[in-house]
Amino acid sequence: LFRSQLHSMVAKSLCQSSAGKSYVIFTGPSITSLTLFEEFEKQGIYCCGLLSPRKSDCTGLPLSMLNNPDVPQSRGQYRIKMKGDMSLICWYNKGYFRFLTNAFSPTKKGDRKS
C-alpha cells in the first residue's frame, strides 16, 4: 500500500462513528485527498485539509493549482478553483500553501456547509 492509502484507511477507521453528523474533519497533507473528501462527503462528513503536491494524493486535482507559477506571487495573493462543493485554494505567504475543503465556501463569509 502507498503511504497515502494507509493514512486514508486510518482516517476512515477513526471517522466511522461520525457518519451523518455533519462533523468537519481537519486533516494534514498526508491524509488530504479529493477521493477521501468526496467519500466522506457522501457519508455526511465534511473536510478541510492542507494539501502538499509531495505528500498528498493529488489525483483528480487541477495541475494548474499544484504547480508553482514561474513568477513569484506577492504575499497574500491567492487563486481558487471550485467544483460543486469542493474548493481548492492556493495562496502565497513566504511560500505556497494549498487548502482543500468541502466544508466551507471561499465565496461566502461565515457560512459552513451542512
N, CA and C atoms as an extended XYZ file, in Angstrom:
342
Properties=species:S:1:pos:R:3:atomname:S:1:resname:S:1:resid:I:1 pbc="F F F"
N         0.830       -1.199        0.000 N   LEU     1
C         0.000        0.000        0.000 CA  LEU     1
C         0.868        1.255        0.000 C   LEU     1
N         0.389        2.251       -0.719 N   PHE     2
C         1.070        3.533       -0.665 CA  PHE     2
C         0.785        4.172        0.680 C   PHE     2
N         1.669        5.028        1.117 N   ARG     3
C         1.515        5.688        2.410 CA  ARG     3
C         0.188        6.449        2.482 C   ARG     3
N        -0.183        7.164        1.387 N   SER     4
C        -1.431        7.928        1.404 CA  SER     4
C        -2.639        7.008        1.545 C   SER     4
N        -2.573        5.795        0.968 N   GLN     5
C        -3.673        4.842        1.109 CA  GLN     5
C        -3.783        4.356        2.552 C   GLN     5
N        -2.655        4.123        3.174 N   LEU     6
C        -2.644        3.699        4.573 CA  LEU     6
C        -3.244        4.790        5.454 C   LEU     6
N        -2.831        6.028        5.238 N   HIS     7
C        -3.349        7.147        6.025 CA  HIS     7
C        -4.847        7.300        5.804 C   HIS     7
N        -5.297        7.088        4.574 N   SER     8
C        -6.712        7.174        4.248 CA  SER     8
C        -7.503        6.098        4.992 C   SER     8
N        -6.972        4.890        5.043 N   MET     9
C        -7.633        3.796        5.765 CA  MET     9
C        -7.745        4.109        7.252 C   MET     9
N        -6.701        4.680        7.815 N   VAL    10
C        -6.715        5.051        9.228 CA  VAL    10
C        -7.776        6.135        9.468 C   VAL    10
N        -7.833        7.138        8.581 N   ALA    11
C        -8.823        8.210        8.722 CA  ALA    11
C       -10.239        7.654        8.649 C   ALA    11
N       -10.485        6.747        7.713 N   LYS    12
C       -11.821        6.140        7.579 CA  LYS    12
C       -12.185        5.378        8.850 C   LYS    12
N       -11.242        4.649        9.388 N   SER    13
C       -11.481        3.882       10.604 CA  SER    13
C       -11.807        4.808       11.779 C   SER    13
N       -11.047        5.877       11.922 N   LEU    14
C       -11.250        6.808       13.035 CA  LEU    14
C       -12.563        7.574       12.926 C   LEU    14
N       -13.067        7.750       11.698 N   CYS    15
C       -14.250        8.585       11.484 CA  CYS    15
C       -15.535        7.788       11.272 C   CYS    15
N       -15.479        6.473       11.455 N   GLN    16
C       -16.660        5.634       11.233 CA  GLN    16
C       -17.891        6.122       11.990 C   GLN    16
N       -17.727        6.494       13.229 N   SER    17
C       -18.873        6.892       14.055 CA  SER    17
C       -19.336        8.320       13.770 C   SER    17
N       -18.664        9.034       12.875 N   SER    18
C       -19.024       10.418       12.565 CA  SER    18
C       -20.011       10.538       11.408 C   SER    18
N       -20.275        9.451       10.715 N   ALA    19
C       -21.150        9.477        9.533 CA  ALA    19
C       -22.517       10.056        9.885 C   ALA    19
N       -22.981       10.956        9.015 N   GLY    20
C       -24.309       11.537        9.157 CA  GLY    20
C       -24.438       12.625       10.198 C   GLY    20
N       -23.359       13.014       10.820 N   LYS    21
C       -23.429       14.004       11.908 CA  LYS    21
C       -22.979       15.401       11.482 C   LYS    21
N       -22.644       15.574       10.195 N   SER    22
C       -22.206       16.870        9.656 CA  SER    22
C       -20.982       17.425       10.372 C   SER    22
N       -20.130       16.529       10.882 N   TYR    23
C       -18.882       16.966       11.504 CA  TYR    23
C       -17.937       17.491       10.432 C   TYR    23
N       -17.012       18.337       10.852 N   VAL    24
C       -15.938       18.805        9.974 CA  VAL    24
C       -14.638       18.194       10.490 C   VAL    24
N       -13.966       17.463        9.625 N   ILE    25
C       -12.709       16.805        9.957 CA  ILE    25
C       -11.567       17.630        9.356 C   ILE    25
N       -10.556       17.931       10.148 N   PHE    26
C        -9.390       18.671        9.665 CA  PHE    26
C        -8.241       17.681        9.488 C   PHE    26
N        -7.586       17.732        8.332 N   THR    27
C        -6.533       16.762        8.019 CA  THR    27
C        -5.228       17.447        7.653 C   THR    27
N        -4.150       16.705        7.839 N   GLY    28
C        -2.831       17.153        7.406 CA  GLY    28
C        -2.573       16.691        5.985 C   GLY    28
N        -1.472       17.125        5.399 N   PRO    29
C        -1.176       16.818        3.997 CA  PRO    29
C        -1.124       15.329        3.651 C   PRO    29
N        -0.707       14.482        4.567 N   SER    30
C        -0.579       13.060        4.225 CA  SER    30
C        -1.937       12.366        4.118 C   SER    30
N        -2.996       12.976        4.642 N   ILE    31
C        -4.332       12.391        4.578 CA  ILE    31
C        -5.207       13.087        3.546 C   ILE    31
N        -4.983       14.372        3.308 N   THR    32
C        -5.822       15.155        2.407 CA  THR    32
C        -5.804       14.588        0.992 C   THR    32
N        -6.991       14.274        0.474 N   SER    33
C        -7.120       13.844       -0.929 CA  SER    33
C        -8.549       14.088       -1.395 C   SER    33
N        -8.703       14.371       -2.666 N   LEU    34
C       -10.013       14.588       -3.261 CA  LEU    34
C       -10.883       13.350       -3.090 C   LEU    34
N       -10.325       12.178       -3.348 N   THR    35
C       -11.066       10.927       -3.255 CA  THR    35
C       -11.625       10.713       -1.845 C   THR    35
N       -10.786       10.889       -0.837 N   LEU    36
C       -11.223       10.701        0.546 CA  LEU    36
C       -12.284       11.731        0.924 C   LEU    36
N       -12.071       12.987        0.558 N   PHE    37
C       -13.024       14.041        0.907 CA  PHE    37
C       -14.377       13.780        0.247 C   PHE    37
N       -14.378       13.322       -1.007 N   GLU    38
C       -15.634       13.007       -1.690 CA  GLU    38
C       -16.337       11.829       -1.020 C   GLU    38
N       -15.573       10.833       -0.617 N   GLU    39
C       -16.136        9.671        0.071 CA  GLU    39
C       -16.750       10.077        1.412 C   GLU    39
N       -16.046       10.903        2.162 N   PHE    40
C       -16.566       11.373        3.443 CA  PHE    40
C       -17.832       12.221        3.241 C   PHE    40
N       -17.835       13.056        2.206 N   GLU    41
C       -18.996       13.922        1.969 CA  GLU    41
C       -20.256       13.084        1.729 C   GLU    41
N       -20.128       11.968        1.033 N   LYS    42
C       -21.272       11.074        0.801 CA  LYS    42
C       -21.817       10.510        2.110 C   LYS    42
N       -20.966       10.462        3.138 N   GLN    43
C       -21.352        9.944        4.449 CA  GLN    43
C       -21.810       11.057        5.400 C   GLN    43
N       -21.859       12.286        4.904 N   GLY    44
C       -22.253       13.399        5.762 CA  GLY    44
C       -21.148       13.890        6.662 C   GLY    44
N       -19.913       13.675        6.245 N   ILE    45
C       -18.736       14.167        6.977 CA  ILE    45
C       -18.047       15.167        6.057 C   ILE    45
N       -17.724       16.337        6.567 N   TYR    46
C       -17.088       17.372        5.754 CA  TYR    46
C       -15.632       17.521        6.157 C   TYR    46
N       -14.812       18.042        5.262 N   CYS    47
C       -13.355       18.027        5.473 CA  CYS    47
C       -12.699       19.341        5.090 C   CYS    47
N       -11.602       19.611        5.752 N   CYS    48
C       -10.697       20.713        5.436 CA  CYS    48
C        -9.292       20.171        5.620 C   CYS    48
N        -8.409       20.449        4.676 N   GLY    49
C        -7.060       19.951        4.855 CA  GLY    49
C        -6.018       20.668        4.036 C   GLY    49
N        -4.839       20.772        4.602 N   LEU    50
C        -3.698       21.284        3.854 CA  LEU    50
C        -3.291       20.241        2.831 C   LEU    50
N        -2.880       20.716        1.687 N   LEU    51
C        -2.544       19.851        0.565 CA  LEU    51
C        -1.104       20.099        0.165 C   LEU    51
N        -0.355       19.034       -0.053 N   SER    52
C         1.027       19.146       -0.490 CA  SER    52
C         1.226       18.292       -1.736 C   SER    52
N         1.708       18.894       -2.834 N   PRO    53
C         1.966       18.087       -4.031 CA  PRO    53
C         2.941       16.937       -3.780 C   PRO    53
N         3.784       17.042       -2.752 N   ARG    54
C         4.741       15.974       -2.436 CA  ARG    54
C         4.155       14.914       -1.497 C   ARG    54
N         3.282       15.309       -0.571 N   LYS    55
C         2.814       14.390        0.468 CA  LYS    55
C         1.372       13.909        0.280 C   LYS    55
N         0.566       14.633       -0.497 N   SER    56
C        -0.851       14.313       -0.639 CA  SER    56
C        -1.099       13.509       -1.907 C   SER    56
N        -2.206       12.760       -1.893 N   ASP    57
C        -2.688       12.108       -3.115 CA  ASP    57
C        -3.449       13.185       -3.886 C   ASP    57
N        -2.877       13.686       -4.961 N   CYS    58
C        -3.442       14.805       -5.720 CA  CYS    58
C        -4.239       14.348       -6.944 C   CYS    58
N        -4.568       13.067       -7.007 N   THR    59
C        -5.325       12.524       -8.127 CA  THR    59
C        -6.630       13.298       -8.304 C   THR    59
N        -6.892       13.737       -9.532 N   GLY    60
C        -8.136       14.431       -9.852 CA  GLY    60
C        -8.117       15.926       -9.621 C   GLY    60
N        -7.033       16.453       -9.076 N   LEU    61
C        -6.944       17.895       -8.831 CA  LEU    61
C        -6.259       18.583      -10.013 C   LEU    61
N        -6.637       19.832      -10.313 N   PRO    62
C        -6.057       20.531      -11.470 CA  PRO    62
C        -4.565       20.827      -11.284 C   PRO    62
N        -3.768       20.423      -12.257 N   LEU    63
C        -2.321       20.670      -12.190 CA  LEU    63
C        -1.997       22.155      -12.084 C   LEU    63
N        -2.844       22.999      -12.655 N   SER    64
C        -2.597       24.447      -12.619 CA  SER    64
C        -2.570       24.971      -11.181 C   SER    64
N        -3.208       24.259      -10.270 N   MET    65
C        -3.223       24.688       -8.868 CA  MET    65
C        -2.132       24.012       -8.043 C   MET    65
N        -1.524       22.981       -8.592 N   LEU    66
C        -0.496       22.241       -7.849 CA  LEU    66
C         0.914       22.701       -8.178 C   LEU    66
N         1.090       23.261       -9.367 N   ASN    67
C         2.411       23.740       -9.786 CA  ASN    67
C         2.587       25.184       -9.354 C   ASN    67
N         3.772       25.521       -8.893 N   ASN    68
C         4.065       26.902       -8.533 CA  ASN    68
C         4.281       27.721       -9.800 C   ASN    68
N         3.721       28.930       -9.847 N   PRO    69
C         3.912       29.789      -11.022 CA  PRO    69
C         5.389       30.114      -11.237 C   PRO    69
N         5.769       30.377      -12.482 N   ASP    70
C         7.156       30.742      -12.801 CA  ASP    70
C         7.546       32.068      -12.153 C   ASP    70
N         6.598       32.972      -12.085 N   VAL    71
C         6.847       34.285      -11.489 CA  VAL    71
C         6.335       34.263      -10.049 C   VAL    71
N         7.201       34.553       -9.075 N   PRO    72
C         6.753       34.548       -7.678 CA  PRO    72
C         5.592       35.515       -7.460 C   PRO    72
N         4.637       35.108       -6.646 N   GLN    73
C         3.491       35.952       -6.345 CA  GLN    73
C         3.803       36.857       -5.162 C   GLN    73
N         2.992       37.880       -5.007 N   SER    74
C         3.117       38.764       -3.852 CA  SER    74
C         2.452       38.111       -2.651 C   SER    74
N         2.939       38.421       -1.498 N   ARG    75
C         2.366       37.875       -0.262 CA  ARG    75
C         0.878       38.214       -0.197 C   ARG    75
N         0.067       37.221        0.108 N   GLY    76
C        -1.373       37.411        0.223 CA  GLY    76
C        -2.161       37.126       -1.043 C   GLY    76
N        -1.481       36.940       -2.177 N   GLN    77
C        -2.203       36.616       -3.412 CA  GLN    77
C        -2.725       35.190       -3.322 C   GLN    77
N        -3.889       34.952       -3.930 N   TYR    78
C        -4.476       33.619       -3.881 CA  TYR    78
C        -5.250       33.322       -5.167 C   TYR    78
N        -5.486       32.044       -5.380 N   ARG    79
C        -6.296       31.556       -6.502 CA  ARG    79
C        -7.264       30.523       -5.938 C   ARG    79
N        -8.449       30.444       -6.521 N   ILE    80
C        -9.464       29.490       -6.071 CA  ILE    80
C       -10.011       28.736       -7.278 C   ILE    80
N       -10.153       27.442       -7.135 N   LYS    81
C       -10.855       26.604       -8.118 CA  LYS    81
C       -11.954       25.887       -7.349 C   LYS    81
N       -13.160       25.904       -7.927 N   MET    82
C       -14.285       25.240       -7.277 CA  MET    82
C       -14.962       24.293       -8.252 C   MET    82
N       -15.414       23.159       -7.713 N   LYS    83
C       -16.199       22.213       -8.494 CA  LYS    83
C       -17.222       21.607       -7.544 C   LYS    83
N       -18.499       21.934       -7.763 N   GLY    84
C       -19.524       21.502       -6.825 CA  GLY    84
C       -19.261       22.117       -5.464 C   GLY    84
N       -19.241       21.292       -4.435 N   ASP    85
C       -18.982       21.772       -3.077 CA  ASP    85
C       -17.503       21.745       -2.703 C   ASP    85
N       -16.656       21.284       -3.625 N   MET    86
C       -15.225       21.170       -3.326 CA  MET    86
C       -14.499       22.449       -3.765 C   MET    86
N       -13.644       22.954       -2.906 N   SER    87
C       -12.856       24.149       -3.216 CA  SER    87
C       -11.386       23.863       -2.972 C   SER    87
N       -10.552       24.314       -3.899 N   LEU    88
C        -9.104       24.229       -3.759 CA  LEU    88
C        -8.575       25.658       -3.778 C   LEU    88
N        -7.928       26.036       -2.699 N   ILE    89
C        -7.437       27.398       -2.540 CA  ILE    89
C        -5.916       27.348       -2.464 C   ILE    89
N        -5.265       28.173       -3.251 N   CYS    90
C        -3.801       28.270       -3.242 CA  CYS    90
C        -3.446       29.715       -2.910 C   CYS    90
N        -2.646       29.924       -1.878 N   TRP    91
C        -2.232       31.278       -1.544 CA  TRP    91
C        -0.738       31.312       -1.255 C   TRP    91
N        -0.191       32.524       -1.339 N   TYR    92
C         1.240       32.708       -1.154 CA  TYR    92
C         1.493       33.550        0.090 C   TYR    92
N         2.368       33.068        0.963 N   ASN    93
C         2.793       33.798        2.158 CA  ASN    93
C         4.176       33.264        2.538 C   ASN    93
N         5.223       33.792        1.944 N   LYS    94
C         6.595       33.297        2.129 CA  LYS    94
C         6.726       31.856        1.646 C   LYS    94
N         5.820       31.398        0.850 N   GLY    95
C         5.765       30.046        0.310 CA  GLY    95
C         4.342       29.770       -0.136 C   GLY    95
N         4.153       28.714       -0.906 N   TYR    96
C         2.828       28.387       -1.414 CA  TYR    96
C         2.113       27.427       -0.469 C   TYR    96
N         0.858       27.724       -0.177 N   PHE    97
C         0.013       26.887        0.650 CA  PHE    97
C        -1.226       26.516       -0.136 C   PHE    97
N        -1.656       25.282        0.009 N   ARG    98
C        -2.858       24.817       -0.673 CA  ARG    98
C        -3.793       24.203        0.359 C   ARG    98
N        -5.079       24.472        0.186 N   PHE    99
C        -6.107       24.070        1.145 CA  PHE    99
C        -7.280       23.490        0.369 C   PHE    99
N        -7.687       22.276        0.702 N   LEU   100
C        -8.817       21.612        0.051 CA  LEU   100
C        -9.952       21.514        1.061 C   LEU   100
N       -11.170       21.885        0.660 N   THR   101
C       -12.301       21.825        1.585 CA  THR   101
C       -13.616       21.588        0.865 C   THR   101
N       -14.509       20.877        1.522 N   ASN   102
C       -15.892       20.783        1.085 CA  ASN   102
C       -16.807       21.243        2.229 C   ASN   102
N       -16.217       21.813        3.263 N   ALA   103
C       -16.968       22.239        4.441 CA  ALA   103
C       -17.240       23.738        4.438 C   ALA   103
N       -16.382       24.500        3.823 N   PHE   104
C       -16.509       25.952        3.836 CA  PHE   104
C       -16.406       26.484        2.417 C   PHE   104
N       -17.178       27.508        2.132 N   SER   105
C       -17.135       28.118        0.812 CA  SER   105
C       -16.221       29.337        0.839 C   SER   105
N       -15.282       29.429       -0.098 N   PRO   106
C       -14.410       30.613       -0.124 CA  PRO   106
C       -15.140       31.859       -0.628 C   PRO   106
N       -16.348       31.693       -1.158 N   THR   107
C       -17.088       32.840       -1.696 CA  THR   107
C       -18.158       33.354       -0.746 C   THR   107
N       -18.396       32.641        0.362 N   LYS   108
C       -19.396       33.065        1.345 CA  LYS   108
C       -18.707       33.238        2.687 C   LYS   108
N       -18.936       34.362        3.317 N   LYS   109
C       -18.280       34.628        4.607 CA  LYS   109
C       -19.119       34.078        5.752 C   LYS   109
N       -18.465       33.354        6.651 N   GLY   110
C       -19.098       32.893        7.872 CA  GLY   110
C       -20.028       31.697        7.738 C   GLY   110
N       -20.207       31.194        6.540 N   ASP   111
C       -21.126       30.062        6.365 CA  ASP   111
C       -20.377       28.750        6.325 C   ASP   111
N       -20.899       27.785        7.075 N   ARG   112
C       -20.399       26.430        6.996 CA  ARG   112
C       -21.459       25.618        6.291 C   ARG   112
N       -21.020       24.795        5.381 N   LYS   113
C       -21.961       23.936        4.676 CA  LYS   113
C       -22.446       22.869        5.634 C   LYS   113
N       -23.692       22.499        5.546 N   SER   114
C       -24.198       21.409        6.391 CA  SER   114
C       -25.313       20.679        5.703 C   SER   114
